[in-house]
Amino acid sequence: MNKEEAILWALILVDSLTLNYNFVKTPIANDWIKEFKWGLLEGLRLCNNKYCYSSKAESTLSVMKELISKGYINSSDLARRFSFELRITNNIRKYSIITSTVIRSMRLGRPWHESVLNALTKFNIPDDEAIIRSTPIPLFFKELTEIITNVERQVMATHMHPEVIEASKAYATSIYLALNNTDYWKIMEYLINTQLIEDRMLKLKIKSIEGLINRRPKDVVKVLNNNYLAISTLTTALYCVIKNEADFINSILCCISLGGDVSSRAIIASTLSVITSGLPHEFIVKAKEVDNYEYIRELIKQFKVRKDIS
């Protein structure tokens, strides 16, 4: 399994195995959880007695299909694909209110741009779902400028919120740099200094990570927060990766320790850490227990072939 495949499987597996955290309010741990137990990652076996995956994984698969089909992202075309493919009435999928609103509006026959602006005006919530969907983009394109352009288009399919766009760009850039053997401290430095990222709050939160490394979970949450908003999710995930030197399992345990909205944070931390530490065998063997395993495996294979010929 190469690094690109490992990243995609990390997303699917961690999304499936942490899905139960989407339905409970996870408390902040008194201290860092250090022992790995499968009980912490129960997953939900409500999909044909297999592990379900959430809206984040399902929409990511749609982004992959768009890249396989066209070789690039067009915002309106991707939104149209979402409106045809995504099962927003399935409670297990648990779509963000922004994505759901855009899709429902388009299914009623309203134009894409009007649907997105209506959702932004009505809710103005910079949630983290569109960040996760960006994962395949830095795996597909070779140049950072192409990655940034297509990430922006991907996010704007449903979210025209600057915080979501900026956090998604920072996440995709982190994957790109990590795949090019950049140390995570240097990645953080790059995100703080690059003009590709303009959000000052995002940069300040990333800058604060260094001073939080040896602090307790509740101290980290006070500074970075642990909610489902884009900047909080990204920075807490980066924190967990850096604190644990990109160890796959310890990064996930860190995400659980912070409580709050665990799942998205754990997905981001796992996709970043797997580049360095690889996907542990105990996770690999769980892949066949995920709903639609054969379909996902074939899609990843098609994605790899399309990427190689682009």
C-alpha positions in Angstrom: 0.0 0.0 0.0 1.6 3.3 -1.1 1.2 6.5 0.9 -1.6 7.9 -1.2 -3.7 4.7 -0.7 -2.8 4.7 3.0 -4.1 8.3 3.3 -7.5 7.4 1.6 -7.9 4.3 3.7 -7.0 6.1 6.9 -9.8 8.6 6.1 -12.4 5.9 5.4 -11.4 3.7 8.4 -11.0 6.5 11.0 -14.3 8.0 9.8 -16.1 4.7 10.2 -14.5 3.8 13.5 -15.1 7.2 15.1 -18.6 7.7 13.7 -20.2 7.0 17.2 -18.5 10.2 18.4 -20.7 12.2 16.1 -23.7 11.3 18.3 -22.3 12.0 21.8 -20.8 14.9 23.6 -17.3 13.6 24.4 -15.8 15.0 27.6 -12.3 16.5 27.8 -10.0 13.9 29.4 -8.3 14.9 32.7 -5.0 13.9 31.2 -3.8 12.5 27.8 -5.1 9.0 27.0 -2.0 6.9 26.3 -3.3 3.3 26.0 -4.9 2.2 22.8 -8.1 0.0 23.2 -10.5 -0.9 20.4 -13.3 0.0 22.8 -12.4 3.7 22.2 -13.2 3.1 18.5 -16.3 1.1 18.5 -17.7 2.3 15.1 -21.3 1.8 14.1 -22.2 -1.6 12.6 -25.6 -0.5 11.3 -24.9 -0.7 7.5 -25.5 -4.3 6.5 -23.7 -5.3 9.8 -20.6 -3.5 8.5 -19.0 -0.3 9.8 -20.9 2.7 8.5 -19.0 5.7 7.2 -20.2 9.3 7.6 -21.0 12.1 5.2 -17.4 13.1 5.2 -16.3 9.9 3.7 -19.2 9.7 1.3 -18.7 13.2 -0.1 -14.9 12.5 -0.3 -15.7 9.5 -2.6 -17.8 11.8 -4.8 -14.8 14.2 -5.1 -12.6 11.3 -6.1 -15.2 10.3 -8.8 -15.2 13.9 -10.1 -11.4 13.8 -10.4 -11.5 10.4 -12.1 -14.2 11.7 -14.5 -12.8 15.2 -15.4 -9.2 15.4 -14.0 -10.1 18.7 -12.2 -12.7 20.2 -10.0 -15.5 22.5 -11.2 -17.6 23.9 -8.3 -21.0 23.8 -10.0 -20.4 20.3 -11.5 -19.2 18.9 -8.2 -22.3 20.4 -6.4 -24.5 18.8 -9.1 -22.8 15.4 -8.4 -23.4 15.9 -4.7 -27.1 16.6 -5.4 -27.4 13.3 -7.4 -25.3 11.1 -5.2 -25.3 12.1 -1.5 -27.9 10.5 0.8 -28.7 13.5 3.0 -31.8 11.8 4.5 -29.6 9.0 6.0 -29.1 10.0 9.7 -26.0 7.9 9.9 -24.4 10.0 7.2 -25.1 13.1 9.3 -24.4 15.8 6.7 -23.5 19.4 7.8 -26.4 21.8 7.7 -24.7 23.8 5.0 -24.2 20.8 2.6 -27.7 19.6 3.3 -29.3 23.0 2.6 -27.4 23.4 -0.7 -28.3 20.0 -1.9 -32.0 20.3 -1.0 -32.2 23.7 -2.8 -30.6 22.2 -5.9 -33.0 19.2 -5.8 -35.8 21.7 -5.9 -34.4 23.1 -9.1 -32.6 26.2 -7.9 -29.3 27.1 -9.5 -26.1 26.1 -7.8 -24.8 29.6 -7.1 -28.1 30.8 -5.7 -28.3 27.7 -3.5 -24.8 28.2 -2.0 -25.4 31.9 -1.3 -28.7 31.1 0.3 -27.1 28.6 2.6 -24.3 31.1 3.5 -26.8 33.9 4.2 -29.1 31.7 6.2 -26.5 29.9 8.4 -23.0 31.4 7.9 -21.5 28.4 9.7 -17.8 27.6 8.9 -18.1 23.8 9.6 -15.4 21.3 8.9 -17.0 18.9 6.4 -15.5 20.5 3.3 -12.0 20.3 4.8 -12.2 16.5 4.9 -13.5 16.4 1.3 -10.2 18.1 0.2 -8.1 15.0 1.0 -7.9 13.5 -2.5 -6.8 16.7 -4.2 -3.2 16.9 -2.9 -2.9 13.2 -3.8 -4.0 13.9 -7.4 -2.1 17.0 -8.5 1.6 17.5 -8.6 1.9 21.3 -8.2 0.9 23.2 -5.1 -0.8 25.9 -7.2 -3.0 23.3 -8.9 -3.9 21.9 -5.5 -4.8 25.3 -4.0 -7.0 26.1 -7.0 -8.9 22.9 -7.0 -9.3 22.9 -3.2 -10.9 26.3 -3.4 -13.3 25.0 -6.1 -14.1 21.9 -4.1 -15.0 23.9 -1.0 -17.1 26.4 -2.9 -19.3 23.7 -4.2 -21.2 24.0 -0.9 -19.3 26.4 1.4 -18.5 30.0 0.3 -17.1 30.8 3.7 -13.5 32.2 3.9 -12.6 30.3 7.1 -13.5 26.9 5.5 -11.6 27.8 2.4 -8.5 28.9 4.3 -8.5 25.8 6.6 -9.0 23.5 3.6 -6.1 25.1 1.8 -3.9 24.7 4.9 -4.9 21.0 5.3 -4.2 20.2 1.6 -0.9 22.1 1.8 0.1 20.1 4.8 -0.6 16.8 3.0 1.4 18.0 0.0 4.4 19.0 2.0 4.3 15.9 4.2 4.3 13.7 1.0 7.4 15.7 -0.1 9.1 14.7 3.2 8.8 18.0 5.0 9.1 17.9 8.7 5.8 18.8 10.6 7.4 21.7 12.4 8.5 23.1 9.1 5.0 22.5 7.7 3.6 24.6 10.6 6.2 27.3 9.9 5.3 27.3 6.2 1.6 27.7 7.0 2.3 30.6 9.3 4.4 32.4 6.8 2.9 31.6 3.4 0.8 34.2 1.6 -1.3 31.3 0.2 -3.0 31.3 3.6 -4.5 34.7 4.5 -6.6 34.1 7.6 -4.8 35.8 10.6 -6.8 33.8 13.2 -5.8 30.5 11.6 -2.2 31.6 11.6 -2.2 32.8 15.2 -3.8 29.5 16.4 -1.2 27.5 14.4 1.6 29.7 16.0 0.2 29.0 19.5 0.6 25.2 19.1 4.3 25.2 20.0 3.5 26.7 23.4 0.8 24.1 24.1 2.8 20.9 23.5 3.3 20.1 27.2 0.0 21.4 28.4 -3.0 19.4 29.6 -6.0 18.7 27.3 -8.2 21.4 28.9 -5.5 24.0 28.4 -5.3 23.1 24.7 -9.0 23.3 24.3 -9.1 26.8 25.9 -6.8 28.1 23.2 -7.7 26.0 20.1 -11.3 24.9 21.0 -12.7 21.5 20.2 -15.8 22.2 18.2 -16.8 21.3 14.7 -15.8 24.6 13.1 -13.1 24.6 10.4 -10.2 26.4 12.1 -10.7 24.6 15.5 -10.8 21.2 13.8 -7.7 21.8 11.7 -5.5 23.3 14.4 -6.4 20.7 17.1 -5.6 18.0 14.5 -2.3 19.6 13.7 -1.6 19.9 17.4 -2.2 16.2 17.9 0.1 15.2 15.0 2.9 17.4 16.2 2.6 16.5 19.9 2.8 12.8 19.0 5.5 13.1 16.4 3.1 11.9 13.7 2.5 8.6 15.4 -0.8 7.3 13.9 -2.4 5.7 17.0 -1.2 8.3 19.5 -2.4 11.1 17.3 -5.9 9.6 17.4 -5.8 9.1 21.1 -4.8 12.7 21.4 -7.9 13.7 19.4 -10.1 11.7 21.7 -8.5 13.2 24.8 -9.5 16.7 23.7 -13.2 15.7 23.7 -15.9 17.7 21.9 -16.1 17.0 18.1 -13.7 14.0 17.9 -14.4 12.5 14.5 -13.3 15.2 12.0 -10.2 16.0 14.1 -9.2 12.3 14.2 -9.7 12.0 10.4 -7.4 14.9 9.7 -4.8 13.8 12.3 -4.8 10.2 10.9 -4.4 11.3 7.3 -1.4 13.4 8.2 0.2 11.0 10.5 -0.2 8.0 8.3 2.2 9.6 5.8 5.0 9.3 8.3 4.2 6.3 10.4 2.1 4.2 8.0 -1.2 2.5 8.5 -1.0 -0.1 11.4 -1.9 -3.7 10.5 -4.7 -3.7 13.1 -6.4 -0.9 11.1 -5.7 -2.5 7.7 -7.5 -5.7 8.6 -10.6 -3.6 9.6 -11.0 -2.4 6.0 -13.0 -5.4 4.9 -15.5 -4.7 7.7 -16.4 -1.3 6.3 -19.7 -1.0 4.3 -19.1 -1.0 0.5 -15.5 -2.2 0.9 -15.3 -3.6 -2.6 -16.7 -0.4 -4.2 -14.3 1.8 -2.2 -11.3 -0.5 -3.1 -12.2 -0.3 -6.8 -12.6 3.5 -6.6 -9.2 4.0 -5.0 -7.7 1.8 -7.8 -9.4 3.9 -10.5 -8.3 7.1 -8.7 -4.7 5.9 -8.7 -4.8 5.0 -12.4 -6.3 8.4 -13.4 -3.8 10.2 -11.3 -0.9 8.4 -12.9 -2.0 9.3 -16.5 -2.8 13.0 -15.6 
